Amino acid sequence: MTLKDIALRNIRRRKAKAGFVLAGLLIAVSTAVALLGLIEAMNRDIQQKLEEYGANILILPKTENLSLTYGGLSLGGVSFEMQEIRQADLGRVKTIKNAANVAAMGPTVLGALEVKERKVLLAGVDFQATKILKPWWKIAGAVPTDFGVLLGAEASRILALETGDHFKVNGSELQVSGILEPTGSQDDQLVFARLDTAQSLLHKEGRVSMVEVAALCTACPIEAMVSQISRALPDTKVMAIQQVVQSRMETLDYFRQFSYGVTAVLVLVGSLVVLVTMMGSVRERTSEIGIFRAMGFRRSHVIRIVLLEAGIISAMAGILGYLIGFGSTKLALPFFTGSNSIGVIFDPVLAAGAFAAALLMGLASSVYPALMAARIDPTDALRAL
């Protein structure tokens, strides 16, 4: 009979204590795996939304403009050397190092027009690019063609215009092709037209007011792309739109720190459970260990038996703990992301880490009980029979 066989028989004979050790390790490992897996899945969810929803880089003309705006109330501004971006220069963006990460680029020209004796802001856009830049848009009607316009919900209400209506601007007759459903943003108050149509109406041929860029930045830092575009277009100001995502990323960082703290506490509690349980098991087996010692077993053999028992239980806890934590992450993820589109991916590093952590916890907590068992005097143990 080998030492491994003795350890396995001891586990089978003392199922309650083995189960108690297993439960302590299992709770610690599965909770840690679930928390860490949840954080990684939520990070992937944010990355996916960064890639799929809207522009995350804004290109503006350099200006000495001082905007007098406070609390959403615009009081005008003082402008010096106001410039616009030449549309022909935008081709340089395709030459940057991370050009392959540009999903869409939407040049926009802005200008004020008078419609039905009311001042409105006309935005000329590339409607093909808006499918990526503004995927939340829902249009009642059709996408504008030549001399067609798309009205924001608020603009349609104030101007009393519906789909199919005609109106004149600067001598040109325009038709309302569609109405943009309410978005809760400034888009509700704008009138949209094709880029070339708006440039003609505003007499800004070949010029744009701003450019929105949707960048696929899972594989590249967005700051690097901002720097590259700035070098390609030196007469512009390039900014990363990070405010919305940054708050969520900060929340995730706090959640990550919290999960590390919870994991540390669970590891400590699990280790104490193993320590106390193994010490109780050793005390119960004093006579048995004395017999082993009387039969010629060395102290090292006794230590190996105790550590083998702890190692077998810990290995089981590592495997089962990862599987339970993995399943818990899949169940909990929709409640945190509000979507079932993000799946939980098997992470071999996390799986190996969970197994190693469980094994280390079990063995480290069993060292003292193993040494205590090895110090048992066989004469005293046999006398206690």
Buried (B, 14 or more C-beta within 10 A) or exposed (E): EEBBEBBBEBBEEBEEBBBBBBBBBBBBBBBBBBBBBBBBBBBBBBBBBBBEBBBBBBBBBBBEBEEEEEEEEEEEEEEEEEEBBBBEBBEBBEEBEBBEBBBBBBBBBBBEBEBEEEEBBBBBBBBEBBEBBBEEBEBBBEBBEEBBBBBBBBBBBBBEBEBEBEBEBEEEEBBBBBBBEEBEEEBBBBBBBBBBBBBBBBEBEEBBBBBBBBBBBEEBEBEBBBBBBBEBBEEBEBEBBBEEBEEEEEEBEEBBEEBBEBBEEBBEEBBEBBBBBBBBBBEEBBBBBBBBBEEEBEBEBBBBBBBBBBBBBBBBBBBBBBBBBBBBBBEBBEEBBEEEEBEBEEBEEBBEBBBEBBBBBBBBBBBBBBBBBBEBEBEEBBEEE
